[in-house]
């Protein structure tokens, strides 16, 4: 390869650039200082959030509070849907949640998947998987385009410019 050629791994498609910017947007959200987690956009309509459950997120009976279930499920579904929208930030309009197993410790993965909608309203689902591979929660949400341009959000722009 010549010195002026761009190596294949350095080339990034428009979609992949949008996905990296969404990851930067997620990382920039102040709420994630409370809920340490990492978002990965794994493809169009797909997201993955990895986080650890420890005592800091327990309810009084010694297991993860539903707050963390909701946050991670909503975020995973939201970002799966927002992979399809490159100009606007989406807003959650409703979210249904089902708890299937308590979790007390360890790594948990939230897997988000877009289901339907491409214009104004989007439907996406997510599930939580514990270290044993068991599903511990599931949710489905509806999301709509807001008036907030992604290009006006600092975390999104910083990732686009390589400053994240």
Residue pairs with C-beta under 8 A, 6 or more apart in sequence:
1 7
12 20
14 86
15 44
15 83
17 160
18 83
18 86
19 41
19 83
20 41
20 159
20 160
21 150
21 156
21 157
21 159
21 160
22 39
22 41
22 79
22 82
22 83
22 156
22 159
23 39
23 40
23 41
23 159
23 164
24 155
24 156
24 158
24 159
24 160
24 164
25 150
25 153
25 155
25 156
25 159
26 32
26 39
26 75
26 79
26 155
27 38
27 39
27 155
27 164
28 153
28 154
28 155
28 158
28 164
29 155
31 71
35 51
35 57
35 68
35 71
35 72
36 51
36 52
37 49
37 50
37 51
37 72
37 75
38 49
38 50
38 51
39 47
39 48
39 49
39 75
39 79
40 47
40 48
40 49
40 50
41 47
41 48
41 79
41 83
42 48
43 83
44 83
44 84
44 114
45 80
45 81
45 83
45 84
45 113
45 114
45 124
46 80
46 83
46 111
46 112
46 113
46 114
47 75
47 76
47 77
47 79
47 80
47 83
47 110
47 111
47 112
48 76
48 109
48 110
48 111
48 112
49 72
49 75
49 76
49 79
49 109
49 110
49 112
50 107
50 108
50 109
50 110
51 68
51 72
51 107
51 108
51 110
52 105
52 106
52 107
52 108
53 64
53 68
53 103
53 104
53 105
53 106
53 107
53 108
54 105
57 64
57 65
57 67
57 68
58 64
58 65
58 104
59 65
59 66
62 104
63 102
63 103
63 104
64 102
64 103
64 104
66 97
66 99
69 97
69 99
69 128
69 136
69 137
69 139
70 95
70 97
70 139
72 108
72 110
72 126
72 128
73 95
73 97
73 110
73 126
73 127
73 128
73 137
73 138
73 139
73 141
74 92
74 95
74 126
74 139
74 141
75 110
75 112
76 110
76 111
76 112
76 126
77 95
77 112
77 113
77 124
77 125
77 126
77 139
77 140
77 141
77 143
78 90
78 92
78 112
78 124
78 141
78 143
79 112
80 112
80 113
80 114
80 124
80 126
81 90
81 112
81 114
81 117
81 122
81 123
81 124
81 141
81 143
82 89
82 90
82 143
83 114
84 114
84 118
84 122
85 122
85 145
85 150
86 150
87 149
87 150
87 151
88 145
88 146
88 147
88 148
88 149
88 150
89 146
89 148
89 149
89 150
89 153
90 122
90 143
90 144
90 145
90 146
91 143
91 144
91 145
91 146
92 141
92 142
92 143
93 121
93 141
93 142
93 143
93 144
94 141
94 142
95 139
95 140
95 141
95 142
96 139
96 140
96 141
97 137
97 138
97 139
98 137
98 138
98 139
99 136
99 137
100 135
100 136
100 137
100 138
101 130
101 134
101 135
101 136
101 137
102 136
103 128
103 130
103 136
106 130
106 131
107 130
107 131
108 128
108 129
108 130
108 131
108 136
109 128
109 129
110 126
110 127
110 128
110 129
111 126
111 127
111 129
112 124
112 125
112 126
113 124
113 125
113 126
114 122
114 123
114 124
115 123
115 124
115 125
115 140
116 122
116 123
117 123
120 144
120 145
121 142
121 143
121 144
122 142
122 143
122 144
123 140
123 141
123 142
123 143
124 140
124 141
124 143
125 138
125 139
125 140
125 141
126 138
126 139
126 140
126 141
127 135
127 137
127 138
127 139
128 135
128 136
128 137
128 138
129 135
129 136
130 136
150 156
151 157
155 164
158 164
